[in-house]
Amino acid sequence: MFVDLFAPDNAVLADVRVRGGSFVDSDGDGASDADEAAAPNQGDGNGDGVPDVDQANVASLRDALTQSYVTIVSAAGTQLVVRTIDNRLQT
């Protein structure tokens, strides 16, 4: 799944469930470097030619429920903040 937060007719609400834990996040977007490096297109989930791990406005991570990758993009110059949730606490 690829979510462009600035697509003209974007009506997608991303419900991304990820595993919690500690990890390295070089670009500060909340997605681990390991997850972003393993994203489709050799770590370039949005296909712009720049590894997601180097972009604060792009976060690629694996959905813990489906194990498929989700890439979320905001406008250049912005900072995404993706946070993990522990689904065991939800009813």
N, C-alpha and C positions, 0 to 999 in steps of 0.2 A: 504494500500500500504506500502511495506517495501522497502527502498532504501539502498542498501549496496554500499557505495562509493568506496569500494575496491574489489568488485566482478570482476573476471577476464574478463568477457565479458559484463560488465555493460555499457549499452547504454541508460540508463534511464536519462532523463532530468526532474527533478521534478519541476513542476509549482504549488507551494503550495500557496493558497490564504488563509490568516488568518485574523481574525479581529484584528484591532489595539486596543491599550488601555494600561493602566498601569497594572502591575502584578508583583508578586514575582517570581524570577528566581534564585533559590539557586545554581544551577550548572553553571550558566552563559552561557548557550547555546542558549538563545534567546527564548526558549519555556517556557511557564509559568509552575510553579509547579502544578497548578490545572489541566492543560491540560495533563501534563505528568502522573500525578497520576491517571487520568481517562482513560489512554490508555488501549488497550486490554491486557489481561493476568495480570490483577490487577496492571497496571502501568508498565509493562515490555514488551513494544511494540516489542522489538527485541528478546524476549524469551531467554535471557542469564542468567536469575535467579537474576539479579540485577535491582532494580527499576530505570527507566529512569531518574527520578528526581535526582538521585545520580550520574549520568554519564555525564560528560561534552562532551563526544564524541557521545552521543545518544540524539536525540531530537524527541519526539513524540508530535504531535499537530493535532488538528482537522482542516480539510479543510473547510473554511467558505462557500464554494460553494456547496460541496457535503455532508458535515457533517461527512464524514468518516475520520478515523485516518490515518496519514502518519507517519512512523517512519524512520528517517534518521540516519545512522551510519557512523562514520569515524573510522579510526584506533585507537586502544587503545593508550592513551597518547597524543592524539590530542584534540583540542577544536573546537567544532562546533560553528558557529555563525549564527543563523537563524534570519532573520529579517522579520517583518511584512510589508505588503504593503496595501495601501488603494486602492481597486479596483475602487472606485468611481472616481478616478482621471485618470484612464486609458481609452483610447478610442479604 
